[in-house]
Amino acid sequence: MFEHPSEETLSIIKEIEATPATTQRIISNKLGISLGKTNYLLKALIKKGF
């Protein structure tokens, strides 16, 4: 079953689309989430094929 992405996940996707050369640290600072959570969400996106 398809699960809806979280707001944080959608925000990460938007940040990457806007600035493809960005870093995890920059994304985490812009979104106000920890670097570890940013890394976790990015790994999940990669696993899903994004």
VOTI-282906 format. One record per residue: residue in one letter; residue number from 1; x, y, z of N, C-alpha, C, CB in turn. Coordinates in steps of 0.02 Angstrom, whole numbers, m for minus. Glycine has a CB too. Layout:
N
  aa    i     npx     npy     npz    capx    capy    capz     cpx     cpy     cpz    cbpx    cbpy    cbpz
   A  NUM       X       Y       Z       X       Y       Z       X       Y       Z       X       Y       Z
...
***
This chain:
50
  aa    i     npx     npy     npz    capx    capy    capz     cpx     cpy     cpz    cbpx    cbpy    cbpz
   M    1      42     m59       0       0       0       0      45      62       0     m48       0      61
   F    2      22     113     m33      60     175     m38      53     217      25      38     215    m100
   E    3     108     238      53     105     282     111     123     353      90     154     257     168
   H    4      88     401     117      99     471      99     164     495     131      40     515     121
   P    5     205     531      93     267     558     121     254     611     173     312     586      65
   S    6     298     616     222     291     667     274     306     736     246     337     651     334
   E    7     287     786     283     302     855     263     378     865     258     272     906     313
   E    8     415     835     304     488     841     303     517     810     240     519     808     365
   T    9     491     752     220     515     719     160     500     761      98     483     650     153
   L   10     440     789      95     422     831      38     466     894      36     348     852      43
   S   11     481     921      94     524     980      98     595     964      74     526    1008     169
   I   12     620     906      92     686     885      69     687     879      m7     706     817     101
   I   13     635     848     m36     631     841    m108     631     910    m142     568     801    m129
   K   14     592     957    m114     588    1024    m142     656    1060    m138     535    1066    m106
   E   15     691    1051     m82     757    1083     m75     806    1056    m126     784    1071      m4
   I   16     805     990    m137     850     960    m185     833     982    m256     848     883    m180
   E   17     768     987    m271     748    1011    m337     771    1083    m348     672    1006    m346
   A   18     765    1125    m297     784    1195    m302     859    1205    m307     756    1235    m243
   T   19     896    1164    m269     969    1171    m267    1001    1101    m267     992    1212    m204
   P   20    1010    1071    m325    1036    1003    m329    1105     993    m296    1040     982    m400
   A   21    1146    1045    m293    1213    1038    m265    1215    1050    m189    1261    1086    m299
   T   22    1157    1052    m157    1154    1065     m85    1182    1007     m45    1081    1079     m64
   T   23    1194    1018      19    1219     966      63    1167     947     115    1285     988      98
   Q   24    1177     891     147    1131     870     200    1130     921     257    1151     801     227
   R   25    1187     949     272    1192     998     326    1152    1061     309    1266    1017     339
   I   26    1156    1084     248    1118    1143     227    1043    1128     230    1139    1165     156
   I   27    1023    1070     205     953    1051     207     928    1049     279     942     982     173
   S   28     965    1017     323     944    1011     393     938    1080     426     993     967     432
   N   29     984    1125     412     981    1193     439     920    1231     413    1044    1231     423
   K   30     908    1227     348     851    1262     317     784    1236     344     853    1255     241
   L   31     779    1171     354     716    1141     374     708    1138     450     710    1072     345
   G   32     762    1150     486     758    1147     559     751    1077     587     702    1189     582
   I   33     781    1029     552     781     960     578     854     938     586     743     912     529
   S   34     864     886     626     932     864     640     965     835     578     932     813     697
   L   35    1031     837     577    1069     809     522    1057     734     517    1144     824     532
   G   36    1052     701     574    1039     629     574     972     611     543    1041     602     645
   K   37     920     651     558     854     638     530     854     653     455     801     682     565
   T   38     890     705     435     896     720     364     928     661     328     938     784     352
   N   39     981     635     356    1016     577     327     969     518     322    1078     559     368
   Y   40     931     504     375     884     448     377     831     455     322     851     444     446
   L   41     803     515     315     750     527     266     778     521     195     718     595     276
   L   42     839     546     184     870     541     118     883     468      99     935     581     116
   K   43     907     429     147     919     358     134     854     322     116     952     324     195
   A   44     800     341     151     734     311     136     711     329      65     682     333     187
   L   45     723     391      45     705     412     m22     745     374     m74     716     488     m30
   I   46     810     365     m62     853     328    m108     828     256    m113     926     330     m85
   K   47     811     227     m57     787     157     m56     723     150     m97     775     134      16
   K   48     681     202     m95     617     201    m133     627     217    m207     568     251    m102
   G   49     688     239    m225     703     251    m295     700     323    m317     658     212    m336
   F   50     700     369    m271     699     440    m289     768     464    m306     670     482    m233
***
